[in-house]
């Protein structure tokens, strides 16, 4: 049986694993609900009995057990085991497929599925005026209760042959997700109130580094965060501004993880080709999702940085609209480019969408398992 942990480790270290790792999820809860009966059918005969050995609480074990069973069916190699980021404090209201949540920072979001698309609306923020920064109260990132049971979850996931990942808030995205306001407000701050923006960024970044340290001290092996620094034509801010404002914090977070022998996996949609050299110089281990629709060319990135940066992604967000033959050829093309010599994890820029039909979903799971084998014949 293939050990997924060892395959991820080989890929990140730029060694060709026996199987190219994969991470694939669903675009939204509607998509998950549509395909859940197939997943449940595939895992219903599995029985695991390690609960007592790991000292896991009943509820915690059940939740992790379900995640691992789904990952086994989907053939996912990396499992999220804990977060040092901000948490939802409470659900303010719920209506049909939409609900309003309040975060620990005081930010209010309306989230859910609208017309089969996952949507997020920003309602309120704790720092709506500059003077609000002085009154901002963040949770204590050193509170041990935030990391309770993390060591057990990491050990359990590793022993089951999966690779565990822990997360923190984004740095750039954290400001407009949780403190200040929508992207356009944050961009105005960067251009018109730069010193104020620096202070906002520092509050998020200092929290992140403390949370990251707590995760690492408890055995985290990979730290991930979400940034979304651009769109399909380029960055939201010029590369020079990224280098001046955000890059120093990214570099500190990467260096901290490496100090503990852990890897860093950064997520960013958008055409961020212009800052990839900076990320490589900082020692970033994995970059995702390498989206075709964002003009992140897997072939060029592999040629230029494939020996230094592990590329996670490659699959189009339009896989749900492809015929089975188109999907097969697309999958093969991504693997032919990405898999040789390691440094590649197959994933999608948009995951499994609701539009994919049931038979194509079944076929995708099957052919992906087949074509990701790296032993001769390759395909």
N, C-alpha and C positions, 0 to 999 in steps of 0.2 A: 504493500500500500504506500502511495506517495505521501511523504511528509510535507505538508504545505508550508510549514514554518521554514524548513530547510530550503525549499524552492524560492521563497521570498528573500531569504538571506542571500542566496546565490545571485538572484537577479539584481539586488541592490548593490552587491559587491562586484557586479559585472562579470559574473561567471555564468555559463549557460546551464540553467537547471534542467532536470529531466522533464519537467512540465513548466511551461510558461505560466506564471501566476495570473489570476484573474480576480477582478473586483467588479461585480455588477449588481445593481439594485434596481428599484422601480422609480419612475419619474414622480409619481404621487401616490396617495393612498387609494385612489380609484384604480390605478393600475395594479397595485399590490392586491387589492380585493378581487380583481378580475382573475389574477393568476394564482391566488392562494389555494384554491381547491387542487390545482395540479401539484403544488408544492406539498400540501398535506398528504396527498395520495402517495407522493414519492417518499415521504419520511415516516409514514404511519407505523412501519414495522420496526423502526429503530428503538433500541432500549439502552439507556445509559444508567449506570448504578453508582457513580463515583461521589454522590452527594456527601455521604458521611466522611469520606476520606479527606475532603477539602474543607469541611467545617462550614459549608455555605448555608445561609438561612434559606428556608423553604421558598420564599418568594423570589429571592435573588437567584437561586438555582434554577427555578422554573423559567425565569426570564432569559437567563444566559443559555439554558438548555435549548429553548426555542430558537434563539438566534443561531446557535451552532448547528442545529438540525437543518434550518433553512440554508445556512452557508454550505453545508455538506451537499445538499441537493443542487444548489446553484453553482457549486464548485468555486466558492469564494475563498480566498486564501488569507485575507486580513480581516480581523474582527475588532470593532471598537469596544474597549473594556472600561473606559472611564473618561471623564472630562474635568478639566480644571477651569472651564469657562463659566460665564454667567448662566444662571438657571432661571427657569420659569418659576415665579413666586406664587402665582395663582391664575386660575382661569376666571376672567371677569364675567364673561357671558358666552353662551354658545347658541347658535341658531343654524339648523340644517347642517350644511357642510362647512360653515364658517364659524370661527370662534375668536374671541379676544383674550389675549394673555398679557399679564404684567410680568416683566422681568425684574430681577433683583435690583437693577439700576433704577427702576421706575419707568422704563420705556414700556409703552403699550403698542402691541401689534395686533392687527386683524389678520388671521391666517386661515388657510383651508383651500378647498378645490372649487374653482369657478369655471364652468364650461370645460370640465375635464383638464384644466390647467391649474397647477398649484400656484396660489397667489399669496402675496404678502403686502399688507398696507400698513404704513407707519402712521400711528394716530397721535402719539404724544411722546415727548422726550424730557429727561430730567434737566438738560441744559439748553433751554430754549432761548436764553439770553446769556451774554458773556458773564454777567454776575452770578448766574446759576452755577458756574463751575466751583465757586467758593463753597457752596452749600452741598455739593455732590457728595454722597456717601456711598461707598462701594462695600461689598461684603469683604470679610477677612479671608484673603487667599491662603493664609496659614492655618485656618481652622481645620483641625484633623478630621472632623466629621465629614468634610467635603470629599475625603479620600477613603472613607471607611470601606474595608473589604477589597480594596484595589489589588493588593498583593495576591490575595486568593484568586481573584478573577484572572489576573495575568498568568499565574501558575497553572490554573485549570485550562485556560485556552492553549497555552504552549504545550501542555501534556496531551491535549487532544490533537495536536499537530497543526494548529493554526498560528498565525502571527498576530499578536495583540498590538493595537494602536490606541494611544490616548490623545486627547485634543485640548486645545486652548482656544481662546478667542482669536479672531484675526486682529491685525494691528490697524491697517487701513480700514478694513470693513467694520472692525469693532467700534470705531468712532461713530459711524453713521448707522450702524445697527442698534447700538445700545445707549449712546450718550447725546448726540447732537441733533440728528435729523436725517432726512433722506439724502441721497447722494448729491443732489444739486446744492443743498445747503452746505454740506461738507466741502464741496469743491469751491464754493464762494469763500469759505473760511480760508482755504489754502491760498487763494489768490489775494484776498482782501484783508484777512485778519490772521496773518501767518503765525505771529507769536501766540495768539490765542489758540490756533490749531495745534501748535507745538505742545502747549500745555494739555490740551485734550488728549493728544496722542500719547503723551508721557503717562497720563493717568491709566490709560488702557495698557500700555506697554509694561509699566512697572507691575501692574496686577498680573499680567501674563507671565512675566519672568518668575515671579514668586510662585504662581500656580504651577508653572512648568517644573520648577525646582522640586516642588512637593511631589509631583508625578514621578519625576526621575528618581527621587530618593526612595520611592516605593516600588521601583523596579520597571518603570516604563521603558520599553524598547524602541518605540517610535512615537514621535510627537507630530501631530498634524494640526493645521489651521486653515481656515477659508479666508481668502482675500478678495477675489474677483476684481482685479486691477484694471480691466479694460473691456473693450467690445471688439467686434470683428475687424475693425479698421485700425485699432491701436489702443494706446493707454488712455485712461481717463485723465491722467496728468502727464506732463512731459517726463521722459526718463531722468532728466537732470533733477527734477523736483523729487521724484521717487528716490534717487540716490541721496539727496540731501536730507529728506525728512523721514522716510520709512525704512530704507535699506539698513541704516545703522542698527535699528531694533531687530530687523530680520537677522542680521549678522550675529547679534548678541544671543538671540534665541537658538540659532544653529550652533554656535560655539558652546553654549551651555549644554545642549543635548550631547554634543560630541565629547564633552568633558566626562559625561557619565557613560559613554560608550553606546549611546542611542542614536537613531537615525531621525531625520526630519523629512516630512512629506507635506509640501505646500500645495494647496488647491487654488487655482486662479483661472476663471474663464477669461476670455478676451485674447486679443493679439498682443502678447507680451514678449514677442521675440526680441525687442530692443533691450530688455533687462535680463535676458537669460545669461549673458556673460557675467553680469554682476552676481547672479544667484549661484552660478558655477564657482566663481571666485570665493564666494562666502562659504562654499562647501555644502550647499543644499544637496540632499541625497536623492529625493524623489520629487518630481514636478508632475502635477496632474491638472486638467484632464487631456491635454494635448488635443484640442478639438479641431477637426477639419473645418467646421463652419466658422471658426475663429481665425482661420488662416495660420494655424500652428501646424506646419508641415512636418509630419513624423519623419519622413525620409531625410530632410535637411537637418533636422534636429539630431537625428541619429548619427548622421555623418559628421556633424560638427561637435557634438557633445556626448555622443553615446558611450564614450569610455570614461566619462566623468559624472554624468547625470543619468539617473534611472528615469525613464519616461513611462508614465502611467496614463493610459488612455488609448487614443487612436481611432476608436469606433465613432461613427457619425451619430448625431442625435436623431437622424432620420431612419434609423434601422427599423422602426416600426412600420414604415411605409414601403420597405423593400420587399420584393418577392423573395422566396426562399433561395433561388439561385443567385439573385443579386446579393443577398445577405451572405451567402456562402463565399462568393468571390471577394466581397468586401472584407470578411473575416480573414480569409487566406492572405489577401494583400497586406493587411495590417501585421499579420504574424510573419510573413516573409521579410518585411522591412524591420520590424521591431525585435523579433526573437533572437536572431543570431548573436552570439557572444554575450547574451544576457543583457541586463540594463533595461528591461522592458516588462511592464505589467499590463495585461490587456484590460481595458476598461472603456467606458463610453462617456462622451461629453454630455449625454442626456439620459443614460440608463434605459431601462425597458419601459417604453411608453404604453399608454392605454390602447393606442391604435394598433399595436401588434396583435395579430390573431393568435388563437390558442395553439394551433398546430405549428405555426412558425416559432412560437415561444418554445414549445417542446423540442423542435428541431434545433433551435439555437443552442439550447443546453447540451444536446447530444453532440452536435458537430464541433462545438467549442471544446468539449472534452477531448474529442478525437484529434483535432488539428493542433492543439497546444502541446501535444507530445513532441518532445525534441529528440527522441531516439530515432535512428534511421529505420525505414524511410521517413523523411521529415513530415510529409503529408500523404 
